[in-house]
Amino acid sequence: MKKEKVIKCIGCGALVPDIVGPVHKYLGTSPGCWKLFGDILAKEYGDPEYMKVHRLTVDAYAVQHIGVEGPQTIQSINLHLLALCAALEHGVTYSFIPQIMNDRLNEYKGVFEWLDPPKSLGSITVVDATKAKTVEEHEKIIKEWARDTWNAWSKHHKKIEKYLEGIDYR
Ligand SMILES: [Zn+2]
């Protein structure tokens, strides 16, 4: 059997298939990693049970793939970290999080600052997430992935928490 050639993803550092293909507009990702992420999204969109943790999947992936410094990247990192903070630290229902992100975007557009990325963006990656064989495994690994990436950004937690001040979580 021919062994698939792998390369290190420019974003998360995971070993991903060395392929030619599309990437996201402003996330810093290699085509092979973007493809694996697409596979996971397809799994989630295809099954409501897998879809339950979709919020965390998107946020974990986004904060692990930092693009070139610019307004879109700055906005993206801040909003996805906000989302992780709301979900993991405040137990906000996932379906309520887009509303919080929208609301904060309206309030802080142009105010968000570049967050100097940590040296390590976490040890769990999209490659681990693709290994889940059951809904339970999927949910477990996505939650661990989200927690791991959120923890990786700990030096900016205070700043992110500030943007969430005044939100009624009930
Ligand atoms: Zn990656």
Residues whose N, C-alpha, C, O or C-beta is under 5 A from the ligand:
A	BS01	ZN	C9 G11 C12 G13 C33
